[in-house]
Amino acid sequence: MKYLDLKAINAPYEHAADEVLRSGWYLRGEATRRFEQHYAEYIGTKHCVGCANGLDALTLILRAYKELGRLRNGDEVIVPANTYIATILSITENALVPVLVEPSIDTLQIDDKLIEAAITQRTRAIMIVHLYGRCAYKPLIGDLCQKHGLLLIEDNAQAHGAVCGAVLPRRKTGSLGHAAAHSFYPTKNLGAFGDAGAVTTDDDELADLLRALGNYGSSRHYVFDHIGRNSRMDELQAAILDAKLPHLDKANRRRREIAAIYINNVSHPDITIPQSSMFNVQCSISNVYHIFPILSPRRDELKQYLADHGVQTEIHYPIAPHQQKCYKEWNGLSLPITERIHREELSLPCNPAMTDDEAYRVAALLSSSP
Protein backbone atom coordinates (compact mmCIF):
# COMPACT_ATOMS: atom_id res chain seq x y z
CA MET A 1 0.00 0.00 0.00
CA LYS A 2 1.45 3.35 -1.05
CA TYR A 3 1.58 6.15 1.47
CA LEU A 4 -0.03 8.40 -1.16
CA ASP A 5 -1.11 7.38 -4.66
CA LEU A 6 -0.84 10.66 -6.54
CA LYS A 7 -1.53 9.02 -9.90
CA ALA A 8 -4.94 7.83 -8.72
CA ILE A 9 -5.76 11.14 -7.02
CA ASN A 10 -4.76 13.29 -10.01
CA ALA A 11 -6.16 11.22 -12.88
CA PRO A 12 -9.60 12.93 -12.89
CA TYR A 13 -8.00 16.36 -13.37
CA GLU A 14 -5.65 15.76 -16.30
CA HIS A 15 -8.15 17.46 -18.63
CA ALA A 16 -7.38 20.80 -16.96
CA ALA A 17 -3.74 20.51 -17.99
CA ASP A 18 -4.73 19.63 -21.56
CA GLU A 19 -6.92 22.73 -21.78
CA VAL A 20 -4.05 24.99 -20.77
CA LEU A 21 -1.68 23.38 -23.25
CA ARG A 22 -4.19 23.91 -26.05
CA SER A 23 -4.80 27.53 -25.03
CA GLY A 24 -1.26 28.68 -25.82
CA TRP A 25 -1.24 30.98 -22.73
CA TYR A 26 0.94 29.76 -19.87
CA LEU A 27 1.55 32.58 -17.38
CA ARG A 28 -0.44 35.43 -15.82
CA GLY A 29 -3.62 34.55 -17.64
CA GLU A 30 -7.28 33.82 -17.06
CA ALA A 31 -6.71 30.48 -15.29
CA THR A 32 -4.65 32.16 -12.57
CA ARG A 33 -7.13 35.01 -12.13
CA ARG A 34 -9.99 32.52 -11.90
CA PHE A 35 -8.30 30.34 -9.29
CA GLU A 36 -7.26 33.34 -7.19
CA GLN A 37 -10.85 34.56 -7.14
CA HIS A 38 -12.31 31.15 -6.32
CA TYR A 39 -9.73 30.35 -3.65
CA ALA A 40 -10.19 33.71 -1.93
CA GLU A 41 -13.96 33.06 -1.85
CA TYR A 42 -13.36 29.56 -0.49
CA ILE A 43 -11.01 30.72 2.28
CA GLY A 44 -13.15 33.76 3.07
CA THR A 45 -10.72 36.60 2.31
CA LYS A 46 -10.78 39.55 -0.06
CA HIS A 47 -7.57 38.60 -1.82
CA CYS A 48 -5.60 35.60 -3.00
CA VAL A 49 -2.22 36.27 -4.62
CA GLY A 50 -0.65 33.31 -6.39
CA CYS A 51 3.07 32.67 -6.22
CA ALA A 52 5.58 29.95 -7.05
CA ASN A 53 5.46 27.88 -3.85
CA GLY A 54 4.65 27.88 -0.16
CA LEU A 55 8.07 29.05 1.02
CA ASP A 56 7.85 32.04 -1.30
CA ALA A 57 4.38 32.79 0.08
CA LEU A 58 5.76 33.00 3.62
CA THR A 59 8.86 34.90 2.56
CA LEU A 60 6.90 37.43 0.52
CA ILE A 61 4.51 38.13 3.41
CA LEU A 62 7.39 39.04 5.70
CA ARG A 63 9.18 40.97 2.97
CA ALA A 64 6.03 42.96 2.24
CA TYR A 65 5.60 43.87 5.90
CA LYS A 66 9.19 45.11 5.90
CA GLU A 67 8.44 47.27 2.86
CA LEU A 68 5.39 48.62 4.70
CA GLY A 69 7.44 49.43 7.81
CA ARG A 70 5.69 46.89 10.04
CA LEU A 71 8.85 44.78 10.37
CA ARG A 72 12.55 45.68 10.47
CA ASN A 73 15.79 43.72 10.47
CA GLY A 74 16.32 42.07 13.84
CA ASP A 75 12.66 42.00 14.85
CA GLU A 76 11.49 38.80 16.51
CA VAL A 77 8.84 36.43 15.16
CA ILE A 78 7.42 33.81 17.52
CA VAL A 79 7.11 30.47 15.75
CA PRO A 80 6.49 26.86 16.81
CA ALA A 81 9.64 24.83 17.35
CA ASN A 82 7.83 21.83 15.86
CA THR A 83 7.39 22.70 12.20
CA TYR A 84 8.74 22.05 8.73
CA ILE A 85 11.89 24.07 8.21
CA ALA A 86 10.36 26.27 5.48
CA THR A 87 8.47 28.19 8.17
CA ILE A 88 11.73 29.21 9.81
CA LEU A 89 13.63 29.74 6.56
CA SER A 90 11.18 32.47 5.60
CA ILE A 91 11.97 34.32 8.83
CA THR A 92 15.76 34.14 8.69
CA GLU A 93 15.79 34.96 4.95
CA ASN A 94 14.21 38.29 5.87
CA ALA A 95 16.86 39.06 8.52
CA LEU A 96 14.30 38.51 11.26
CA VAL A 97 14.83 36.46 14.42
CA PRO A 98 12.79 33.28 15.01
CA VAL A 99 11.81 32.69 18.63
CA LEU A 100 11.04 29.00 19.02
CA VAL A 101 8.14 28.02 21.29
CA GLU A 102 7.45 24.43 22.28
CA PRO A 103 4.27 22.63 21.16
CA SER A 104 1.69 20.84 23.26
CA ILE A 105 2.25 17.09 23.23
CA ASP A 106 -1.53 16.63 23.08
CA THR A 107 -2.04 18.57 19.84
CA LEU A 108 1.52 18.83 18.40
CA GLN A 109 0.68 22.53 17.76
CA ILE A 110 2.29 25.58 19.37
CA ASP A 111 1.40 25.73 23.08
CA ASP A 112 -0.56 28.97 23.37
CA LYS A 113 0.07 29.07 27.14
CA LEU A 114 3.83 29.46 26.53
CA ILE A 115 3.66 32.29 24.02
CA GLU A 116 3.36 35.34 26.28
CA ALA A 117 6.54 34.43 28.18
CA ALA A 118 8.40 34.52 24.84
CA ILE A 119 7.24 38.04 23.95
CA THR A 120 9.92 40.75 24.28
CA GLN A 121 10.29 44.38 23.27
CA ARG A 122 11.53 43.14 19.87
CA THR A 123 8.57 40.85 19.16
CA ARG A 124 6.55 42.00 16.16
CA ALA A 125 4.67 38.91 14.96
CA ILE A 126 3.41 35.45 15.80
CA MET A 127 3.52 32.87 13.03
CA ILE A 128 1.27 29.88 13.69
CA VAL A 129 1.53 26.69 11.69
CA HIS A 130 -1.52 24.48 11.09
CA LEU A 131 0.77 21.46 11.09
CA TYR A 132 -0.45 18.04 9.91
CA GLY A 133 -3.77 19.65 8.89
CA ARG A 134 -4.93 20.66 12.40
CA CYS A 135 -5.98 24.23 13.17
CA ALA A 136 -3.38 25.77 15.51
CA TYR A 137 -5.32 28.93 16.34
CA LYS A 138 -6.53 29.49 19.89
CA PRO A 139 -8.40 32.59 21.13
CA LEU A 140 -5.52 33.33 23.50
CA ILE A 141 -3.23 33.79 20.48
CA GLY A 142 -5.56 36.38 19.00
CA ASP A 143 -5.83 38.11 22.38
CA LEU A 144 -2.03 38.29 22.69
CA CYS A 145 -1.71 39.79 19.21
CA GLN A 146 -4.22 42.50 20.13
CA LYS A 147 -2.69 43.12 23.56
CA HIS A 148 0.86 43.51 22.22
CA GLY A 149 0.10 44.92 18.76
CA LEU A 150 1.51 41.91 16.93
CA LEU A 151 0.98 40.66 13.40
CA LEU A 152 -0.63 37.22 13.17
CA ILE A 153 0.65 35.23 10.21
CA GLU A 154 -0.59 31.75 9.32
CA ASP A 155 1.41 29.00 7.67
CA ASN A 156 -1.51 27.16 6.10
CA ALA A 157 0.58 24.90 3.89
CA GLN A 158 -0.95 21.73 5.31
CA ALA A 159 -4.52 22.64 6.25
CA HIS A 160 -6.51 23.60 3.15
CA GLY A 161 -10.16 23.54 4.15
CA ALA A 162 -9.73 23.25 7.91
CA VAL A 163 -12.18 25.32 9.93
CA CYS A 164 -11.44 27.04 13.23
CA GLY A 165 -14.06 25.81 15.68
CA ALA A 166 -12.77 28.14 18.41
CA VAL A 167 -14.29 31.29 16.93
CA LEU A 168 -17.79 32.31 15.87
CA PRO A 169 -18.76 32.71 13.15
CA ARG A 170 -16.54 29.79 12.18
CA ARG A 171 -13.82 30.66 9.70
CA LYS A 172 -11.36 28.68 7.65
CA THR A 173 -7.67 28.59 8.38
CA GLY A 174 -6.05 31.08 6.06
CA SER A 175 -8.53 33.80 7.10
CA LEU A 176 -7.72 34.02 10.82
CA GLY A 177 -4.71 36.35 10.79
CA HIS A 178 -3.42 39.38 8.93
CA ALA A 179 -2.07 37.16 6.14
CA ALA A 180 -1.67 33.47 5.41
CA ALA A 181 0.66 31.40 3.24
CA HIS A 182 -0.53 28.36 1.32
CA SER A 183 1.44 25.61 -0.42
CA PHE A 184 0.00 23.56 -3.27
CA TYR A 185 2.87 21.08 -3.47
CA PRO A 186 1.56 17.90 -5.15
CA THR A 187 1.16 15.94 -1.89
CA LYS A 188 -1.03 18.58 -0.20
CA ASN A 189 -4.78 18.19 0.30
CA LEU A 190 -5.15 20.69 -2.54
CA GLY A 191 -2.15 19.79 -4.64
CA ALA A 192 -0.92 20.99 -8.02
CA PHE A 193 0.98 18.96 -10.62
CA GLY A 194 4.14 20.79 -9.54
CA ASP A 195 5.08 23.65 -7.23
CA ALA A 196 2.63 26.47 -6.52
CA GLY A 197 1.65 28.70 -3.60
CA ALA A 198 -0.50 31.64 -2.61
CA VAL A 199 -1.12 34.31 0.02
CA THR A 200 -4.59 35.14 1.32
CA THR A 201 -5.37 38.39 3.11
CA ASP A 202 -8.03 41.08 3.59
CA ASP A 203 -5.43 43.85 3.37
CA ASP A 204 -5.69 45.69 0.02
CA GLU A 205 -2.31 47.42 0.32
CA LEU A 206 -0.56 44.21 1.31
CA ALA A 207 -2.12 42.27 -1.58
CA ASP A 208 -1.02 44.87 -4.15
CA LEU A 209 2.50 44.88 -2.76
CA LEU A 210 2.70 41.08 -2.69
CA ARG A 211 1.66 40.91 -6.32
CA ALA A 212 4.35 43.41 -7.27
CA LEU A 213 7.09 41.76 -5.19
CA GLY A 214 6.40 38.40 -6.83
CA ASN A 215 6.60 40.00 -10.28
CA TYR A 216 10.18 41.30 -10.08
CA GLY A 217 8.98 44.25 -7.98
CA SER A 218 6.82 45.58 -10.80
CA SER A 219 3.19 46.67 -10.68
CA ARG A 220 3.40 48.27 -14.14
CA HIS A 221 5.12 46.84 -17.21
CA TYR A 222 8.87 47.56 -17.05
CA VAL A 223 8.45 49.88 -14.05
CA PHE A 224 10.13 48.52 -10.90
CA ASP A 225 9.28 50.23 -7.63
CA HIS A 226 10.64 47.41 -5.44
CA ILE A 227 13.52 44.95 -5.50
CA GLY A 228 11.37 41.91 -6.17
CA ARG A 229 11.72 38.33 -7.31
CA ASN A 230 10.20 36.03 -9.89
CA SER A 231 7.54 34.08 -7.98
CA ARG A 232 4.39 33.51 -9.99
CA MET A 233 1.86 30.71 -10.25
CA ASP A 234 1.72 29.37 -13.81
CA GLU A 235 -1.49 28.76 -15.75
CA LEU A 236 -1.10 24.98 -15.69
CA GLN A 237 -1.04 24.77 -11.89
CA ALA A 238 -3.82 27.34 -11.53
CA ALA A 239 -6.14 25.43 -13.86
CA ILE A 240 -5.52 22.14 -12.06
CA LEU A 241 -6.06 23.70 -8.64
CA ASP A 242 -9.26 25.36 -9.82
CA ALA A 243 -10.55 22.02 -11.12
CA LYS A 244 -9.75 20.33 -7.81
CA LEU A 245 -11.08 23.04 -5.50
CA PRO A 246 -14.81 22.13 -5.72
CA HIS A 247 -13.94 18.60 -4.58
CA LEU A 248 -11.68 19.57 -1.66
CA ASP A 249 -14.28 19.40 1.11
CA LYS A 250 -15.40 15.93 -0.01
CA ALA A 251 -11.78 14.75 -0.08
CA ASN A 252 -11.21 16.17 3.40
CA ARG A 253 -14.30 14.37 4.71
CA ARG A 254 -12.83 11.14 3.35
CA ARG A 255 -9.58 11.83 5.19
CA ARG A 256 -11.58 12.25 8.41
CA GLU A 257 -13.29 8.91 7.82
CA ILE A 258 -9.92 7.17 7.44
CA ALA A 259 -8.66 8.97 10.56
CA ALA A 260 -11.72 7.82 12.52
CA ILE A 261 -10.94 4.20 11.63
CA TYR A 262 -7.43 4.59 13.01
CA ILE A 263 -8.55 6.37 16.17
CA ASN A 264 -11.27 3.86 16.95
CA ASN A 265 -9.26 0.73 16.14
CA VAL A 266 -5.56 1.28 16.90
CA SER A 267 -4.81 0.02 20.37
CA HIS A 268 -1.25 -0.64 21.49
CA PRO A 269 0.62 0.37 24.67
CA ASP A 270 3.55 1.77 22.66
CA ILE A 271 1.42 3.92 20.34
CA THR A 272 -0.05 7.34 21.13
CA ILE A 273 -2.51 9.13 18.86
CA PRO A 274 -2.31 12.81 19.86
CA GLN A 275 -5.55 14.14 21.34
CA SER A 276 -7.53 11.19 19.97
CA SER A 277 -9.78 10.98 23.03
CA MET A 278 -10.61 14.68 23.23
CA PHE A 279 -12.96 15.08 20.28
CA ASN A 280 -15.22 13.18 17.91
CA VAL A 281 -13.19 12.93 14.72
CA GLN A 282 -16.19 12.33 12.48
CA CYS A 283 -17.71 15.64 13.63
CA SER A 284 -14.45 17.56 13.85
CA ILE A 285 -13.98 20.34 11.33
CA SER A 286 -10.68 21.69 12.65
CA ASN A 287 -8.52 18.90 11.24
CA VAL A 288 -8.24 17.90 7.58
CA TYR A 289 -5.60 15.22 8.25
CA HIS A 290 -3.02 16.19 5.68
CA ILE A 291 -0.88 13.93 7.84
CA PHE A 292 -2.06 11.35 10.37
CA PRO A 293 0.71 11.27 13.01
CA ILE A 294 1.21 8.67 15.71
CA LEU A 295 3.93 8.73 18.35
CA SER A 296 5.91 5.72 19.49
CA PRO A 297 9.26 5.22 21.22
CA ARG A 298 9.56 2.25 18.83
CA ARG A 299 8.92 4.39 15.75
CA ASP A 300 11.67 2.92 13.55
CA GLU A 301 10.69 -0.65 14.43
CA LEU A 302 7.05 0.07 13.63
CA LYS A 303 7.98 1.65 10.32
CA GLN A 304 9.96 -1.42 9.32
CA TYR A 305 7.22 -3.76 10.58
CA LEU A 306 4.61 -2.03 8.44
CA ALA A 307 6.95 -2.00 5.44
CA ASP A 308 7.48 -5.74 5.84
CA HIS A 309 3.69 -6.11 5.57
CA GLY A 310 3.46 -3.94 2.47
CA VAL A 311 2.40 -0.66 4.11
CA GLN A 312 4.37 2.48 3.24
CA THR A 313 4.70 5.17 5.92
CA GLU A 314 6.57 8.47 6.24
CA ILE A 315 8.26 10.46 9.00
CA HIS A 316 7.35 14.15 9.41
CA TYR A 317 10.08 15.07 10.28
CA PRO A 318 13.17 13.10 11.36
CA ILE A 319 15.28 16.11 12.47
CA ALA A 320 13.87 19.13 14.29
CA PRO A 321 14.74 22.57 12.82
CA HIS A 322 16.88 23.57 15.81
CA GLN A 323 18.99 20.43 15.35
CA GLN A 324 19.71 21.01 11.66
CA LYS A 325 23.23 21.87 10.52
CA CYS A 326 22.02 25.02 8.74
CA TYR A 327 21.03 26.44 12.15
CA LYS A 328 24.06 25.19 14.05
CA GLU A 329 23.84 28.13 16.46
CA TRP A 330 20.68 26.47 17.86
CA ASN A 331 22.05 22.94 18.10
CA GLY A 332 22.62 23.31 21.83
CA LEU A 333 19.02 24.32 22.58
CA SER A 334 16.96 22.00 24.75
CA LEU A 335 13.41 21.65 23.41
CA PRO A 336 12.38 18.28 24.82
CA ILE A 337 8.79 18.15 23.56
CA THR A 338 9.79 19.06 20.02
CA GLU A 339 12.66 16.59 20.15
CA ARG A 340 10.36 13.81 21.35
CA ILE A 341 7.93 14.47 18.50
CA HIS A 342 10.66 14.36 15.87
CA ARG A 343 12.10 11.23 17.48
CA GLU A 344 8.78 9.35 17.75
CA GLU A 345 6.49 10.61 14.95
CA LEU A 346 5.30 8.18 12.27
CA SER A 347 2.81 9.18 9.55
CA LEU A 348 0.22 6.61 8.53
CA PRO A 349 -1.35 6.60 5.05
CA CYS A 350 -4.47 8.78 5.17
CA ASN A 351 -5.86 10.05 1.88
CA PRO A 352 -8.99 9.97 -0.30
CA ALA A 353 -7.69 7.16 -2.51
CA MET A 354 -7.70 4.68 0.39
CA THR A 355 -10.46 2.17 1.08
CA ASP A 356 -11.93 1.36 4.48
CA ASP A 357 -10.48 -2.14 4.22
CA GLU A 358 -6.99 -0.72 3.77
CA ALA A 359 -7.37 1.51 6.82
CA TYR A 360 -8.71 -1.35 8.94
CA ARG A 361 -5.77 -3.47 7.82
CA VAL A 362 -3.25 -0.81 8.90
CA ALA A 363 -5.04 -0.46 12.25
CA ALA A 364 -5.02 -4.24 12.79
CA LEU A 365 -1.33 -4.47 11.93
CA LEU A 366 -0.46 -1.74 14.42
CA SER A 367 -2.63 -3.22 17.18
CA SER A 368 -1.02 -6.64 16.77
CA SER A 369 2.54 -5.41 16.28
CA PRO A 370 5.21 -7.00 18.51
N, C-alpha and C positions, 0 to 999 in steps of 0.2 A: 504494500500500500504506500503510495507516494505521500509525502507530507503535504504537497499542494500540486494538483494536476492543472497547470495553467492552460494546457492545450484544450482540455475539456471545458474549462471555464470560459475561455476566449472564443471558442469556435462559433458561437451564435453571433458574434459581433464583427466577423471578418468583412462583412459587406460594407461596413463603415469605412474601412481602410480602402477598399476598392473604389468607393465613391470619391474619395479624396484624390486618389491616383488618377482617376479619369477627369477630374476637374481641372487639373493643370495649375492649381493654386495651392501652395504648400506652407505659407507662413503669413501670419497677420491677416487672416481672411475671415470669411463669414463663419466658418466652423468654430474658430476660437471665440469670436464675439458671442455666438450662440451658446457655447458651453459656459462661458463666464456669466452670462445672464442667468442661465438655468441653475448653475451651481450656487450663485449668490441667493437666488430665490429659495433653493433647497436648504441652504444653511441658515438663511434668515438675516442676511446682511445687505447693505446697499450696494456693495462693490465686491467683485472678484477679479483679481488681476493675475492672469496666468504667467508662469515663468518656467524655467527649464527643469527644475527639480525642487525637492523639499528643502534641501540645505540652502539653496539660493533664496527660497521663500523666507526662511528664518533670517538669513544674512541681510537680505534687502530690507526687511522690517527694521532691523536695528540700524542699518545704514541710513534709512530714511529718517528715523528719529534723531540721528545725529545731525543730518542736514537741517532738520526743523528746530534744532537747539534743545531738544528734550533729553538728549544723551550727549556725553562728552567722554573723550578718552579717559580711562581710569575709573569711570563709574562702575558700580557694582550691580550685577544682575543675579538675583537669587534663582537657583535652578535645582531640580532634584539630582542627587548624586547617582540615583539609579535611572539611567536613561541611555539611549543610543548616543554615540559620541557626536553625531551631527549637531545635536542640540547645543553642545558646549563649543564645538568648532565655530558656530555662528557668532558666539559671544567673543571668543578670543580673536577671531578674524577682524572684528571691529574695534580692537584695542580696548575692550571692556573686560571687567574682572568677574568671572563666575564665582559665586559663593554657593558651595555644595551643601545641600540640606538632605538629611537622611529620609528615607521613605518609611511608611508604616509597613510592618511585616504582614499585616492583615490584608492590605489592599495593594501593596507594592507601588503605591503612588506617594508623592511627596507628603510628608506628615505635616499637616497644616498647623499643628500645635507647636512645631519647632521653628516656624518661620519668623515670628516676631523677634526671637532672640538673635536671629541672624541679621536683622536690619541695623544698618549703621548710618552715619551721616552721608556716606557715599552711595547708599542704595538708591537706585532710580527705577528698578523694574523687578517684577517677578515673572519668571517664565515657567508655566506649568506644562507638563507633558502628559497627554492622555495615553499613557503607555499600555501596550497590549490590547488597546481598544476600550479601556475603561475610563470613564470621565474622572478627571483628577480634581475638578473644581469643588471647593467647599465654600459655604457662605463666609467663613472666617477669612478666607483668602481675599475675597472681595472687600470685606470690611477693612482689612489691613491696607489694601491698596488705597482706599478712600482716606483712611486715617493718616497715612504717611505720604499721600500724593504720588503714588507709584503707578507706573504703567503695568498693565496686565497683558502679557503676551502668551498665546497658546501655541504649543507644538501639537498640531492635530494630525500628524502624519499617519497615525495608526487608528484613528477613531472616526472615520467618515460615517456619519449617520447616528452616532451616539447622542443621546439626549440627557441633559442635566436634570435629574429629578429633584435636585436640592433647591431649585428656584421656581417661582411661579410668576407669570406663565412659563411653562417648560420651554427651554430653548436648546438648540443643538450645540454641541461642541463646535467651536469655530466662530461662534457668535457671542461668546461670554466675556471676552476681553476687549482691549482696544484694537488688537489685530491678531490674526491667527495664520499660521503657516500650514499648508497641506502638501503632502507628497502623494503622487500617483504612480509610484514605482510599481512594476507589474504585479508584485505579490500582495499589494494592498487590497483592502476590501473594495475600493474603487481604483482599479489598476489600469494603466495604459499599456500599450504594446512596447513601451520603452520608458525613458525618463520624462517626467513632467511634474510640475508643481503649481501652487497658486497661493495667493494671500487673500483672505477675506477681511473686510473691515467696514465700518459705517462712516469712517472719516474721509470726507471728500478730498481734502488737501493731501492726506497721506496716500490715498489711492492714485491721485494724479502723479505724485512724486515717485511712487513705486513703479508706475508704468514707464516713466521717463528713465529711471535708474536702470531698469531691465532692458532698455533699448538704447544702450550706449550713453545714456544721460541726455537723450534727445526727446523733446515733446513736439518739436516741429522738424520737418525734413532738413537734415544737414545743419541744424542749429543745436548746439550742445551747451546747455546751461549747467550741467553737472558732470562730474567724472563718473561715468556709469560703467556698465558691463553688458555683455550680450547674454541675456537670460530670458528667452521667450519660449512659450509653448508653441509647438508646430501644429499645423492643421490636422495632420494624421492623428496625433494623440488627442487633440480636442474633439475630433469627430467620434473617436472610439469611446472616450469618456462620456460624451453626450448620449451616445447610444446605450451605454451601460447604466447611466444615472437613474432612469425610471425603474430599474430592477434592483437598485441597491437595498432598499428597505426589505424586500423579499429575501434577498441573499443574506442580509443580516439576521432576519428571523430564523433562517435555516442554521446559521452559525449558533444561535442561542439554543436551538433544539439539540444540536450535537453536544453543546456544552452541558445541557441539562442531563443528557445521558451519562456523561462522565461524572458529573457531580453526584448523581443519584446512584451510581453503580461502582465507582472506584472506592475500594475500601482496603487499605493496607497501612500497617503501623508506621512504615517508613515514608509514606507519601502524604503531603499536605497540599490541599487545594485552597489557595488564599481566599478567605472570606466566603467560602462555599456555604456555610451554615447561616449566613446573616441576611440572605435575601432569596426570594423565589426567582430563579434564573429565567423561567419561562415568562414571567411578568416583567422582568427587569428591562428597562430601556436605556440604562446608563452604561451598558457594556455591549459592544458589537463583536467581541472576541476575534479581533484580528489575530491574536495569539492566545492559545489556551495554555497558561503556565501551571506546572506543578512544581513543588519543591521536594527534594529528597537528598539526604546526606549520601545516598547511594546513586546519585544521578548518573554517573558514567556507566555503572553496572546496568541500570535500568535501560539506558539508551542502547547498550549492546544487546541486552536481552530482547528488547523489542525488535531490533534490527535482525536478530537471529530468527525471529518469527515473522519476518517480512514487513515490519512496520517502520516506516521512516519517521524520524523525529528531528527536531532542531534544538539549538541552544541559543537563547536570547538573553544575555550575551555572555561569552565565556570569560571576558576580562572587563572589569569595571573601568570607567573612564579615568578615574584617579590613579589607576594602576598601569595605565598605558605608557609606553616609552615616550610618546610625543608630549606627554605632560609629566615628565620625570620629576619636576619640582613638587608634584603632589604625591609621589610614590610612597612617601613616609606617612601620609595621612591615615588615621584609623577611622574607618567608617564601617563598623561591624555588620550593620543590617544590610547595607548595600553589598558588602563582600559576601555575606551569606547567600543573598539572592543570586549573585553571579556564580557562586560556587555550586548551588543546588538546583538552579532553574532548568527545567526540561519542558520543551514545547511539544504538545501533542497535536496530531493533525486535527484541524477543525475548520472546515470550509464547505461551501455549498455543494461541491461535487461529491461529497461523501454520502454514503447510505447509512441508515440506522444500524444495519447489521455490522457494518465496518466499525462504527463507534462502539457498539456493544462488544465487539471482539477485542478492541483495544482496552476497554474497561476490564473485561474478563482477564486478559493477559496481565494487566497491572495488578489486579486483585490477587491473582494466583502466583505472582512472581516470587522467586526464592527470597 
